[in-house]
Amino acid sequence: MGDWKEYITELLTNYWSIKGRPDLFQDVVEHIMELYPERILEESYGQDRTDVVLLGEAFEYLQLHCTSALSSEDLEFMALTEKERLLTMT
């Protein structure tokens, strides 16, 4: 099954949907490599459980590092606020 980092990268690629952020994807891969530098989980958990653990770690990493991300609602509010500001300037 190839090397460990390749495995992690391929697994996460199957679930990754954030376009245009290969840097963030790489950060997630590196984070998991720091936590699990070797293919040791499979011995304890088996393949399916290992995948769940890795995906959980990726999800947790993104939650911790994306807390200041803007939602669609945030962007709409900002656009409305800016529009109101521009209208009051005239």
Rosetta blueprint (number, residue, H / E / L):
1 M L
2 G L
3 D L
4 W H
5 K H
6 E H
7 Y H
8 I H
9 T H
10 E H
11 L H
12 L H
13 T H
14 N L
15 Y L
16 W L
17 S L
18 I L
19 K L
20 G L
21 R L
22 P H
23 D H
24 L H
25 F H
26 Q H
27 D H
28 V H
29 V H
30 E H
31 H H
32 I H
33 M H
34 E H
35 L H
36 Y L
37 P L
38 E L
39 R L
40 I L
41 L H
42 E H
43 E H
44 S H
45 Y H
46 G L
47 Q H
48 D H
49 R H
50 T H
51 D H
52 V H
53 V H
54 L H
55 L H
56 G H
57 E H
58 A H
59 F H
60 E H
61 Y H
62 L H
63 Q H
64 L H
65 H H
66 C L
67 T L
68 S L
69 A L
70 L L
71 S L
72 S H
73 E H
74 D H
75 L H
76 E H
77 F H
78 M H
79 A H
80 L H
81 T H
82 E H
83 K H
84 E H
85 R H
86 L H
87 L H
88 T H
89 M H
90 T L
